[in-house]
Amino acid sequence: MVNNVLLFTAVLVCGLISIGLATDEFEEDIIKTSAGDLKITFIGHGTLMFTFNGKTIHMDPVSREADYTKMPQADLILVTHQHGDHLDSEVIEILRKDDTDIVLSGKCAEVVQGGIVMNNGDVKSVGGLKIEAVPAYNIVHKRDSGNPYHPRGEGNGYVITFGDKRVYVAGDTENTPEMKALKGIDVAFLPMNLPYTMTPEMVADAAKAFRPKILYPYHYGSTDTARLVELLKGEEGIEVRIRDVN
């Protein structure tokens, strides 16, 4: 009996260590809000995790960025668009509980059933959070066929309100008029890699227009983040933070 208890304890401790490593290996930031702390976990590429008021929110979770069998299940999942580095239906099933809300675009809903479809411009309250769908698309960068890498109307960025803080996760997009018209953004995640999204110059142009208090470039691949820092040097009120989300 004693041996069985010791074995169970060892297995339990190993399991806890394993689960801890799943999140401890990623960088985290804390943003203070009027409704408590917002923890941002930087998973990689376009993948993030937010923790707020006891809820876990996964953004574009994909298996190439983490072992989601060791990650906390989701109260809310947001998917920006249908490309495989942002939409992973198998990971969604791993994270999904009976009461998990899934917010996605219409194209994503062709693959994932039971989600809440948001079209560009929609505003909804989901799980007690206000969510706004911002158009995400290319204007300049196109495939050899002449079609944009991300056609207008197919993808969303999302503005999520946590207490008194508005967090914008742009998805795959360029510096569109809709992005540049945003107001009151406290934290912004803007993609910065070619040929699919933005150059550092495009990101700087957008940031100077809508002026997020904190700017995280993400989805940046091999792009030189120092170039963005230089472009926004001296821009009062915009703090550029570089994290490991290439």
C-alpha atoms as an extended CHARMM CRD file, in Angstrom:
* protein
*
       246  EXT
         1         1  MET       CA              0.0000000000        0.0000000000        0.0000000000  PROA      1               0.0000000000
         2         2  VAL       CA              2.8260000000        2.3810000000        0.9530000000  PROA      2               0.0000000000
         3         3  ASN       CA              4.6190000000        1.6190000000       -2.3140000000  PROA      3               0.0000000000
         4         4  ASN       CA              1.4320000000        2.3440000000       -4.2710000000  PROA      4               0.0000000000
         5         5  VAL       CA              1.0170000000        5.6840000000       -2.5060000000  PROA      5               0.0000000000
         6         6  LEU       CA              4.6370000000        6.5970000000       -3.2240000000  PROA      6               0.0000000000
         7         7  LEU       CA              4.2260000000        5.6060000000       -6.8620000000  PROA      7               0.0000000000
         8         8  PHE       CA              1.0400000000        7.6740000000       -7.1800000000  PROA      8               0.0000000000
         9         9  THR       CA              2.7560000000       10.6590000000       -5.5610000000  PROA      9               0.0000000000
        10        10  ALA       CA              5.7220000000       10.3690000000       -7.9150000000  PROA      10              0.0000000000
        11        11  VAL       CA              3.4480000000       10.2090000000      -10.9480000000  PROA      11              0.0000000000
        12        12  LEU       CA              1.4420000000       13.1870000000       -9.7130000000  PROA      12              0.0000000000
        13        13  VAL       CA              4.5480000000       15.2750000000       -9.0600000000  PROA      13              0.0000000000
        14        14  CYS       CA              5.9920000000       14.4100000000      -12.4770000000  PROA      14              0.0000000000
        15        15  GLY       CA              2.6930000000       15.3500000000      -14.0780000000  PROA      15              0.0000000000
        16        16  LEU       CA              2.6400000000       18.7070000000      -12.3160000000  PROA      16              0.0000000000
        17        17  ILE       CA              6.2120000000       19.4060000000      -13.3640000000  PROA      17              0.0000000000
        18        18  SER       CA              5.3680000000       18.4940000000      -16.9490000000  PROA      18              0.0000000000
        19        19  ILE       CA              2.3220000000       20.7620000000      -16.9620000000  PROA      19              0.0000000000
        20        20  GLY       CA              4.3500000000       23.5820000000      -15.4400000000  PROA      20              0.0000000000
        21        21  LEU       CA              7.0450000000       23.3230000000      -18.0850000000  PROA      21              0.0000000000
        22        22  ALA       CA              4.4170000000       23.6640000000      -20.8120000000  PROA      22              0.0000000000
        23        23  THR       CA              3.7900000000       27.2690000000      -19.8090000000  PROA      23              0.0000000000
        24        24  ASP       CA              6.9910000000       28.1670000000      -17.9460000000  PROA      24              0.0000000000
        25        25  GLU       CA              9.0540000000       27.8700000000      -21.1310000000  PROA      25              0.0000000000
        26        26  PHE       CA              7.2730000000       30.8780000000      -22.6560000000  PROA      26              0.0000000000
        27        27  GLU       CA              7.7610000000       34.5710000000      -21.9310000000  PROA      27              0.0000000000
        28        28  GLU       CA              4.9630000000       36.3080000000      -20.0430000000  PROA      28              0.0000000000
        29        29  ASP       CA              3.9350000000       39.9000000000      -19.3910000000  PROA      29              0.0000000000
        30        30  ILE       CA              1.3810000000       41.2690000000      -16.9380000000  PROA      30              0.0000000000
        31        31  ILE       CA             -0.8860000000       44.1580000000      -17.9220000000  PROA      31              0.0000000000
        32        32  LYS       CA             -2.7450000000       45.8690000000      -15.0830000000  PROA      32              0.0000000000
        33        33  THR       CA             -6.4500000000       46.4950000000      -15.7570000000  PROA      33              0.0000000000
        34        34  SER       CA             -9.3410000000       47.9040000000      -13.7370000000  PROA      34              0.0000000000
        35        35  ALA       CA            -10.7190000000       44.3540000000      -13.4340000000  PROA      35              0.0000000000
        36        36  GLY       CA             -7.5180000000       42.5730000000      -12.4310000000  PROA      36              0.0000000000
        37        37  ASP       CA             -4.2920000000       41.4390000000      -14.0480000000  PROA      37              0.0000000000
        38        38  LEU       CA             -4.1540000000       40.3390000000      -17.6740000000  PROA      38              0.0000000000
        39        39  LYS       CA             -1.3770000000       37.8060000000      -18.2100000000  PROA      39              0.0000000000
        40        40  ILE       CA             -0.0580000000       37.5060000000      -21.7540000000  PROA      40              0.0000000000
        41        41  THR       CA              1.8200000000       34.3370000000      -22.6610000000  PROA      41              0.0000000000
        42        42  PHE       CA              3.8660000000       34.5840000000      -25.8580000000  PROA      42              0.0000000000
        43        43  ILE       CA              3.6200000000       31.1370000000      -27.4450000000  PROA      43              0.0000000000
        44        44  GLY       CA              5.1470000000       31.8690000000      -30.8730000000  PROA      44              0.0000000000
        45        45  HSD       CA              4.4750000000       33.2170000000      -34.3570000000  PROA      45              0.0000000000
        46        46  GLY       CA              0.7940000000       34.2950000000      -34.3500000000  PROA      46              0.0000000000
        47        47  THR       CA             -0.0870000000       32.2580000000      -31.2570000000  PROA      47              0.0000000000
        48        48  LEU       CA             -0.8060000000       33.8190000000      -27.8670000000  PROA      48              0.0000000000
        49        49  MET       CA             -2.5390000000       32.9390000000      -24.6170000000  PROA      49              0.0000000000
        50        50  PHE       CA             -4.3000000000       35.3700000000      -22.2930000000  PROA      50              0.0000000000
        51        51  THR       CA             -5.2700000000       34.6720000000      -18.6930000000  PROA      51              0.0000000000
        52        52  PHE       CA             -7.8010000000       37.0030000000      -17.1020000000  PROA      52              0.0000000000
        53        53  ASN       CA            -10.1110000000       36.6640000000      -14.1000000000  PROA      53              0.0000000000
        54        54  GLY       CA             -9.5980000000       32.9200000000      -13.9640000000  PROA      54              0.0000000000
        55        55  LYS       CA            -10.3210000000       32.4490000000      -17.6690000000  PROA      55              0.0000000000
        56        56  THR       CA             -7.9240000000       31.1100000000      -20.2850000000  PROA      56              0.0000000000
        57        57  ILE       CA             -8.1350000000       32.6240000000      -23.7670000000  PROA      57              0.0000000000
        58        58  HSD       CA             -6.1850000000       31.0420000000      -26.6250000000  PROA      58              0.0000000000
        59        59  MET       CA             -5.4490000000       33.0370000000      -29.7820000000  PROA      59              0.0000000000
        60        60  ASP       CA             -4.7070000000       31.0920000000      -32.9930000000  PROA      60              0.0000000000
        61        61  PRO       CA             -3.4790000000       27.9550000000      -31.1780000000  PROA      61              0.0000000000
        62        62  VAL       CA             -1.5020000000       25.5950000000      -33.4330000000  PROA      62              0.0000000000
        63        63  SER       CA              0.4650000000       22.4420000000      -32.6760000000  PROA      63              0.0000000000
        64        64  ARG       CA              3.6860000000       23.6360000000      -34.2920000000  PROA      64              0.0000000000
        65        65  GLU       CA              4.0610000000       26.2510000000      -31.5370000000  PROA      65              0.0000000000
        66        66  ALA       CA              3.2820000000       24.1990000000      -28.4030000000  PROA      66              0.0000000000
        67        67  ASP       CA              2.2410000000       20.8210000000      -27.0400000000  PROA      67              0.0000000000
        68        68  TYR       CA             -1.3570000000       21.6390000000      -26.2620000000  PROA      68              0.0000000000
        69        69  THR       CA             -1.9360000000       18.3910000000      -24.4000000000  PROA      69              0.0000000000
        70        70  LYS       CA              0.0840000000       20.0900000000      -21.6360000000  PROA      70              0.0000000000
        71        71  MET       CA             -1.5990000000       23.4900000000      -21.8650000000  PROA      71              0.0000000000
        72        72  PRO       CA             -4.6690000000       24.6770000000      -19.9380000000  PROA      72              0.0000000000
        73        73  GLN       CA             -7.9500000000       24.1240000000      -21.7250000000  PROA      73              0.0000000000
        74        74  ALA       CA             -9.7640000000       27.1280000000      -23.1080000000  PROA      74              0.0000000000
        75        75  ASP       CA            -12.6830000000       29.1750000000      -21.8880000000  PROA      75              0.0000000000
        76        76  LEU       CA            -12.4200000000       31.1300000000      -25.1390000000  PROA      76              0.0000000000
        77        77  ILE       CA            -10.6030000000       30.4880000000      -28.4220000000  PROA      77              0.0000000000
        78        78  LEU       CA            -10.2080000000       33.1580000000      -31.1010000000  PROA      78              0.0000000000
        79        79  VAL       CA             -9.1020000000       32.3100000000      -34.6340000000  PROA      79              0.0000000000
        80        80  THR       CA             -8.1680000000       35.0940000000      -37.0280000000  PROA      80              0.0000000000
        81        81  HSD       CA             -8.2520000000       33.2140000000      -40.3460000000  PROA      81              0.0000000000
        82        82  GLN       CA             -8.1110000000       29.8470000000      -42.0510000000  PROA      82              0.0000000000
        83        83  HSD       CA             -4.4030000000       29.4290000000      -42.8690000000  PROA      83              0.0000000000
        84        84  GLY       CA             -2.7110000000       26.4390000000      -41.2280000000  PROA      84              0.0000000000
        85        85  ASP       CA             -0.3330000000       28.5180000000      -39.1070000000  PROA      85              0.0000000000
        86        86  HSD       CA             -3.3850000000       30.0780000000      -37.4270000000  PROA      86              0.0000000000
        87        87  LEU       CA             -6.1460000000       27.4620000000      -37.6320000000  PROA      87              0.0000000000
        88        88  ASP       CA             -5.5120000000       23.9650000000      -36.2650000000  PROA      88              0.0000000000
        89        89  SER       CA             -8.7680000000       22.0720000000      -35.7850000000  PROA      89              0.0000000000
        90        90  GLU       CA             -7.0680000000       19.2160000000      -33.9040000000  PROA      90              0.0000000000
        91        91  VAL       CA             -5.6360000000       21.5990000000      -31.3210000000  PROA      91              0.0000000000
        92        92  ILE       CA             -9.0300000000       23.2660000000      -30.9590000000  PROA      92              0.0000000000
        93        93  GLU       CA            -10.5430000000       19.8970000000      -30.0680000000  PROA      93              0.0000000000
        94        94  ILE       CA             -7.8020000000       19.3380000000      -27.4680000000  PROA      94              0.0000000000
        95        95  LEU       CA             -8.4730000000       22.7340000000      -25.8640000000  PROA      95              0.0000000000
        96        96  ARG       CA            -12.2360000000       22.6480000000      -26.1820000000  PROA      96              0.0000000000
        97        97  LYS       CA            -14.4570000000       22.0010000000      -23.1620000000  PROA      97              0.0000000000
        98        98  ASP       CA            -18.2430000000       21.6520000000      -23.1660000000  PROA      98              0.0000000000
        99        99  ASP       CA            -18.6220000000       25.3590000000      -22.4270000000  PROA      99              0.0000000000
       100       100  THR       CA            -15.7290000000       26.7440000000      -24.4960000000  PROA      100             0.0000000000
       101       101  ASP       CA            -16.6520000000       29.6750000000      -26.7310000000  PROA      101             0.0000000000
       102       102  ILE       CA            -14.9410000000       29.7820000000      -30.1320000000  PROA      102             0.0000000000
       103       103  VAL       CA            -14.8650000000       33.0200000000      -32.1230000000  PROA      103             0.0000000000
       104       104  LEU       CA            -13.8310000000       32.7310000000      -35.7530000000  PROA      104             0.0000000000
       105       105  SER       CA            -14.2990000000       33.9860000000      -39.2920000000  PROA      105             0.0000000000
       106       106  GLY       CA            -16.7500000000       32.5090000000      -41.7630000000  PROA      106             0.0000000000
       107       107  LYS       CA            -13.9740000000       30.6830000000      -43.6170000000  PROA      107             0.0000000000
       108       108  CYS       CA            -12.8270000000       29.0660000000      -40.3630000000  PROA      108             0.0000000000
       109       109  ALA       CA            -16.3920000000       28.0030000000      -39.6120000000  PROA      109             0.0000000000
       110       110  GLU       CA            -16.2330000000       25.7680000000      -42.6960000000  PROA      110             0.0000000000
       111       111  VAL       CA            -13.6750000000       23.6930000000      -40.7760000000  PROA      111             0.0000000000
       112       112  VAL       CA            -14.6140000000       24.1470000000      -37.1040000000  PROA      112             0.0000000000
       113       113  GLN       CA            -18.1990000000       23.4860000000      -36.0870000000  PROA      113             0.0000000000
       114       114  GLY       CA            -20.1070000000       25.1780000000      -33.2870000000  PROA      114             0.0000000000
       115       115  GLY       CA            -18.2420000000       28.4630000000      -33.2590000000  PROA      115             0.0000000000
       116       116  ILE       CA            -19.4440000000       32.0520000000      -33.1320000000  PROA      116             0.0000000000
       117       117  VAL       CA            -18.8990000000       33.6270000000      -36.5390000000  PROA      117             0.0000000000
       118       118  MET       CA            -17.7940000000       37.2440000000      -36.5650000000  PROA      118             0.0000000000
       119       119  ASN       CA            -17.6040000000       39.1650000000      -39.7940000000  PROA      119             0.0000000000
       120       120  ASN       CA            -15.4990000000       42.2790000000      -40.3400000000  PROA      120             0.0000000000
       121       121  GLY       CA            -16.9760000000       45.0930000000      -38.2720000000  PROA      121             0.0000000000
       122       122  ASP       CA            -19.0260000000       42.8990000000      -35.9240000000  PROA      122             0.0000000000
       123       123  VAL       CA            -19.0780000000       43.6290000000      -32.1910000000  PROA      123             0.0000000000
       124       124  LYS       CA            -20.1710000000       40.9440000000      -29.7350000000  PROA      124             0.0000000000
       125       125  SER       CA            -20.0410000000       40.1570000000      -26.0330000000  PROA      125             0.0000000000
       126       126  VAL       CA            -18.6180000000       36.6670000000      -25.5530000000  PROA      126             0.0000000000
       127       127  GLY       CA            -17.9390000000       35.1630000000      -22.1480000000  PROA      127             0.0000000000
       128       128  GLY       CA            -18.2650000000       38.5830000000      -20.5500000000  PROA      128             0.0000000000
       129       129  LEU       CA            -15.7040000000       40.1670000000      -22.8870000000  PROA      129             0.0000000000
       130       130  LYS       CA            -16.4020000000       42.7360000000      -25.5670000000  PROA      130             0.0000000000
       131       131  ILE       CA            -14.8840000000       41.6010000000      -28.8710000000  PROA      131             0.0000000000
       132       132  GLU       CA            -14.6500000000       43.6820000000      -32.0490000000  PROA      132             0.0000000000
       133       133  ALA       CA            -13.7320000000       42.1300000000      -35.4150000000  PROA      133             0.0000000000
       134       134  VAL       CA            -11.3790000000       44.3450000000      -37.4360000000  PROA      134             0.0000000000
       135       135  PRO       CA            -10.7740000000       43.6600000000      -41.1540000000  PROA      135             0.0000000000
       136       136  ALA       CA             -7.4460000000       41.9180000000      -41.8240000000  PROA      136             0.0000000000
       137       137  TYR       CA             -6.2040000000       41.8860000000      -45.4130000000  PROA      137             0.0000000000
       138       138  ASN       CA             -3.4370000000       42.7350000000      -47.8690000000  PROA      138             0.0000000000
       139       139  ILE       CA             -3.4010000000       45.7910000000      -50.0840000000  PROA      139             0.0000000000
       140       140  VAL       CA              0.1240000000       45.6240000000      -51.5260000000  PROA      140             0.0000000000
       141       141  HSD       CA              1.4790000000       42.1100000000      -51.1260000000  PROA      141             0.0000000000
       142       142  LYS       CA              0.0530000000       39.5560000000      -53.5300000000  PROA      142             0.0000000000
       143       143  ARG       CA              0.6950000000       36.0930000000      -54.9140000000  PROA      143             0.0000000000
       144       144  ASP       CA              2.0800000000       35.5780000000      -58.4160000000  PROA      144             0.0000000000
       145       145  SER       CA             -1.5280000000       35.1310000000      -59.5470000000  PROA      145             0.0000000000
       146       146  GLY       CA             -2.2850000000       38.6970000000      -58.4980000000  PROA      146             0.0000000000
       147       147  ASN       CA             -4.5060000000       37.6140000000      -55.6000000000  PROA      147             0.0000000000
       148       148  PRO       CA             -3.7160000000       39.0460000000      -52.1610000000  PROA      148             0.0000000000
       149       149  TYR       CA             -2.1930000000       36.6630000000      -49.6430000000  PROA      149             0.0000000000
       150       150  HSD       CA             -5.1090000000       37.5960000000      -47.4010000000  PROA      150             0.0000000000
       151       151  PRO       CA             -8.1540000000       38.7880000000      -49.3400000000  PROA      151             0.0000000000
       152       152  ARG       CA            -10.4150000000       41.3680000000      -47.7730000000  PROA      152             0.0000000000
       153       153  GLY       CA            -13.3760000000       39.8900000000      -45.9030000000  PROA      153             0.0000000000
       154       154  GLU       CA            -11.8210000000       36.5040000000      -45.1130000000  PROA      154             0.0000000000
       155       155  GLY       CA             -9.8760000000       37.2760000000      -41.9470000000  PROA      155             0.0000000000
       156       156  ASN       CA            -10.3080000000       39.1940000000      -38.7120000000  PROA      156             0.0000000000
       157       157  GLY       CA             -8.1620000000       40.9820000000      -36.2420000000  PROA      157             0.0000000000
       158       158  TYR       CA             -9.7710000000       41.2810000000      -32.8210000000  PROA      158             0.0000000000
       159       159  VAL       CA            -10.0050000000       44.0610000000      -30.2610000000  PROA      159             0.0000000000
       160       160  ILE       CA            -10.7130000000       42.4730000000      -26.8860000000  PROA      160             0.0000000000
       161       161  THR       CA            -11.6420000000       44.6190000000      -23.8880000000  PROA      161             0.0000000000
       162       162  PHE       CA            -10.2260000000       43.4710000000      -20.5500000000  PROA      162             0.0000000000
       163       163  GLY       CA            -11.5310000000       45.8080000000      -17.8510000000  PROA      163             0.0000000000
       164       164  ASP       CA            -10.3820000000       49.2610000000      -18.9460000000  PROA      164             0.0000000000
       165       165  LYS       CA             -7.7820000000       47.9680000000      -21.4270000000  PROA      165             0.0000000000
       166       166  ARG       CA             -8.3230000000       47.4000000000      -25.1370000000  PROA      166             0.0000000000
       167       167  VAL       CA             -6.0510000000       44.7790000000      -26.7000000000  PROA      167             0.0000000000
       168       168  TYR       CA             -5.7830000000       44.5140000000      -30.4830000000  PROA      168             0.0000000000
       169       169  VAL       CA             -4.4800000000       41.3200000000      -32.0780000000  PROA      169             0.0000000000
       170       170  ALA       CA             -4.2830000000       42.1190000000      -35.7620000000  PROA      170             0.0000000000
       171       171  GLY       CA             -3.9530000000       38.6960000000      -37.3970000000  PROA      171             0.0000000000
       172       172  ASP       CA             -2.4030000000       38.6240000000      -40.8680000000  PROA      172             0.0000000000
       173       173  THR       CA             -2.8710000000       42.0450000000      -42.3910000000  PROA      173             0.0000000000
       174       174  GLU       CA             -1.2440000000       45.1810000000      -43.7030000000  PROA      174             0.0000000000
       175       175  ASN       CA             -1.6130000000       48.7370000000      -42.4100000000  PROA      175             0.0000000000
       176       176  THR       CA             -5.1860000000       49.1170000000      -43.6210000000  PROA      176             0.0000000000
       177       177  PRO       CA             -7.3480000000       52.2240000000      -43.2530000000  PROA      177             0.0000000000
       178       178  GLU       CA             -9.4960000000       50.3420000000      -40.7140000000  PROA      178             0.0000000000
       179       179  MET       CA             -6.4410000000       49.5820000000      -38.5690000000  PROA      179             0.0000000000
       180       180  LYS       CA             -5.1760000000       53.1460000000      -38.7530000000  PROA      180             0.0000000000
       181       181  ALA       CA             -8.6140000000       54.4560000000      -37.6860000000  PROA      181             0.0000000000
       182       182  LEU       CA             -8.6510000000       52.4980000000      -34.4190000000  PROA      182             0.0000000000
       183       183  LYS       CA             -9.0170000000       54.4980000000      -31.2050000000  PROA      183             0.0000000000
       184       184  GLY       CA             -8.0680000000       53.8960000000      -27.6010000000  PROA      184             0.0000000000
       185       185  ILE       CA             -5.8450000000       50.8460000000      -28.0910000000  PROA      185             0.0000000000
       186       186  ASP       CA             -3.7310000000       50.0690000000      -25.0380000000  PROA      186             0.0000000000
       187       187  VAL       CA             -1.9030000000       46.9940000000      -26.3560000000  PROA      187             0.0000000000
       188       188  ALA       CA             -1.4130000000       46.0370000000      -30.0160000000  PROA      188             0.0000000000
       189       189  PHE       CA              0.0430000000       42.9670000000      -31.6820000000  PROA      189             0.0000000000
       190       190  LEU       CA              1.0090000000       43.7740000000      -35.2690000000  PROA      190             0.0000000000
       191       191  PRO       CA              2.4220000000       41.1950000000      -37.7410000000  PROA      191             0.0000000000
       192       192  MET       CA              5.6950000000       42.0190000000      -39.4520000000  PROA      192             0.0000000000
       193       193  ASN       CA              6.9630000000       39.5710000000      -42.0530000000  PROA      193             0.0000000000
       194       194  LEU       CA              7.1870000000       39.5300000000      -45.8250000000  PROA      194             0.0000000000
       195       195  PRO       CA              5.6640000000       38.7870000000      -48.1510000000  PROA      195             0.0000000000
       196       196  TYR       CA              2.5630000000       37.9400000000      -46.1390000000  PROA      196             0.0000000000
       197       197  THR       CA              1.9980000000       40.9150000000      -43.8420000000  PROA      197             0.0000000000
       198       198  MET       CA              3.9030000000       44.1380000000      -43.0970000000  PROA      198             0.0000000000
       199       199  THR       CA              7.3600000000       45.6280000000      -43.3360000000  PROA      199             0.0000000000
       200       200  PRO       CA              8.7030000000       47.4750000000      -40.2670000000  PROA      200             0.0000000000
       201       201  GLU       CA              7.8900000000       50.6860000000      -42.1230000000  PROA      201             0.0000000000
       202       202  MET       CA              4.2410000000       49.6330000000      -42.5020000000  PROA      202             0.0000000000
       203       203  VAL       CA              4.0170000000       48.6970000000      -38.8270000000  PROA      203             0.0000000000
       204       204  ALA       CA              5.5140000000       52.0420000000      -37.8140000000  PROA      204             0.0000000000
       205       205  ASP       CA              3.1030000000       53.8640000000      -40.1200000000  PROA      205             0.0000000000
       206       206  ALA       CA              0.1280000000       52.1260000000      -38.5170000000  PROA      206             0.0000000000
       207       207  ALA       CA              1.4090000000       52.6630000000      -34.9830000000  PROA      207             0.0000000000
       208       208  LYS       CA              1.8960000000       56.3890000000      -35.5860000000  PROA      208             0.0000000000
       209       209  ALA       CA             -1.6980000000       56.5670000000      -36.8280000000  PROA      209             0.0000000000
       210       210  PHE       CA             -3.5860000000       54.7600000000      -34.0270000000  PROA      210             0.0000000000
       211       211  ARG       CA             -0.9290000000       55.0990000000      -31.3120000000  PROA      211             0.0000000000
       212       212  PRO       CA             -1.1500000000       52.0040000000      -29.1030000000  PROA      212             0.0000000000
       213       213  LYS       CA              0.3800000000       52.5270000000      -25.6860000000  PROA      213             0.0000000000
       214       214  ILE       CA              2.2510000000       49.2060000000      -25.9460000000  PROA      214             0.0000000000
       215       215  LEU       CA              3.2170000000       47.7040000000      -29.3020000000  PROA      215             0.0000000000
       216       216  TYR       CA              4.3250000000       44.1140000000      -29.7140000000  PROA      216             0.0000000000
       217       217  PRO       CA              5.4750000000       43.1290000000      -33.2020000000  PROA      217             0.0000000000
       218       218  TYR       CA              4.6240000000       39.4640000000      -33.6670000000  PROA      218             0.0000000000
       219       219  HSD       CA              4.5830000000       36.8710000000      -36.4580000000  PROA      219             0.0000000000
       220       220  TYR       CA              7.8750000000       38.4780000000      -37.5070000000  PROA      220             0.0000000000
       221       221  GLY       CA              9.9420000000       35.5120000000      -38.6740000000  PROA      221             0.0000000000
       222       222  SER       CA             13.4350000000       36.6920000000      -39.6090000000  PROA      222             0.0000000000
       223       223  THR       CA             12.4630000000       40.3770000000      -39.8660000000  PROA      223             0.0000000000
       224       224  ASP       CA             14.8240000000       42.6840000000      -37.9960000000  PROA      224             0.0000000000
       225       225  THR       CA             12.8170000000       43.9610000000      -35.0320000000  PROA      225             0.0000000000
       226       226  ALA       CA             15.5440000000       46.5390000000      -34.3320000000  PROA      226             0.0000000000
       227       227  ARG       CA             14.4300000000       48.3570000000      -37.4730000000  PROA      227             0.0000000000
       228       228  LEU       CA             10.9580000000       48.9110000000      -35.9820000000  PROA      228             0.0000000000
       229       229  VAL       CA             12.4540000000       50.1030000000      -32.7130000000  PROA      229             0.0000000000
       230       230  GLU       CA             14.5530000000       52.6140000000      -34.6390000000  PROA      230             0.0000000000
       231       231  LEU       CA             11.5840000000       53.8290000000      -36.7100000000  PROA      231             0.0000000000
       232       232  LEU       CA              9.5380000000       54.5150000000      -33.5640000000  PROA      232             0.0000000000
       233       233  LYS       CA             12.3940000000       55.9260000000      -31.5150000000  PROA      233             0.0000000000
       234       234  GLY       CA             11.2600000000       59.1430000000      -29.8730000000  PROA      234             0.0000000000
       235       235  GLU       CA              7.5540000000       58.5060000000      -30.5520000000  PROA      235             0.0000000000
       236       236  GLU       CA              6.1120000000       59.6650000000      -27.2590000000  PROA      236             0.0000000000
       237       237  GLY       CA              3.4190000000       57.4210000000      -25.8140000000  PROA      237             0.0000000000
       238       238  ILE       CA              4.2820000000       54.2590000000      -27.8190000000  PROA      238             0.0000000000
       239       239  GLU       CA              6.3390000000       51.6320000000      -26.0100000000  PROA      239             0.0000000000
       240       240  VAL       CA              7.7350000000       48.9580000000      -28.3370000000  PROA      240             0.0000000000
       241       241  ARG       CA              8.2330000000       45.6080000000      -26.6270000000  PROA      241             0.0000000000
       242       242  ILE       CA             10.0900000000       42.7970000000      -28.3750000000  PROA      242             0.0000000000
       243       243  ARG       CA              9.1720000000       39.2800000000      -27.2960000000  PROA      243             0.0000000000
       244       244  ASP       CA              9.9450000000       35.8330000000      -28.7240000000  PROA      244             0.0000000000
       245       245  VAL       CA              7.0000000000       35.4590000000      -31.1300000000  PROA      245             0.0000000000
       246       246  ASN       CA              8.7850000000       35.0520000000      -34.4300000000  PROA      246             0.0000000000
